Amino acid sequence: MSIFEWLLVILVSGLIFFIGFAGVTGSYFFDKQKSSKNTLSSKTLDNKDL
C-alpha cells in the first residue's frame, strides 16, 4: 500500500511539473509568434507605403 501511495505522489507531482513546464514554454512560444506576427504586419504596411 505504501508503494502505491509513493507511486501516486510521484505521478501527481510529475504531472503538475509537466503542466507547469508546458504552460511556461507555451506562453514563451505564443509571445514569440505574436512578436513575429507584429513584424510581419509592419512589413506589409511598409510595402503598402511604397
Steps between C-alpha positions, in 0.01 A plus 500: 500500500784741583664426162174586325477825696858594408424423135188717514691790658778478239246481218300801623812711562636408157168590338491839675863568399428401138190723485695795644792443262264473201324821607827693523630374164157554341482862616860558380425361154171693487680829577764414240232430238313820591817711462574337163144578388548865601821525296323333206210750514746793519678364189172485309420858607843613374432328166164679473671834565743428217 
